[in-house]
């Protein structure tokens, strides 16, 4: 069976990145969008990243345009929006699909590892979050409405060491 470290993804405007580069760190994987009602969660995600990155947290943002076309920009526009509006410094990846036949393999893995409500695998909306332990185990899935602040205790428990 695959592990999260078996996947790679393209960074925004950059080359492919192996997720094995994050081995030994707690990960929060989030599908994002710039024009969503949940977009202000970037602020809370960045605050968590600044607070815990030195203790082994990485937040991985995956823009997605599958929900009411709320991420229409290209890589440069997405990067500029995240940086200028919310000061995002955590790793952002190229826009992907999270559902359907073209879903990125990482999201196929995440949704199979921790299904949603009533065992559904599909992502319901932007800002669905997955917490991954430093050992690569997908620990928990959070609804888009669950703010970053509400999962801080879980993140603290997932940090390495």
PyMOL commands that set and color helices and strands:
alter all, ss='L'
color gray80, all
select helices_A, chain A and resi 4-6+19-22+41-55+75-86+105-113+117-119+148-158
alter helices_A, ss='H'
color red, helices_A
select strands_A, chain A and resi 8-10+16-18+26-32+57-63+92-93+129-132+138-142
alter strands_A, ss='S'
color yellow, strands_A
deselect
rebuild
show_as cartoon
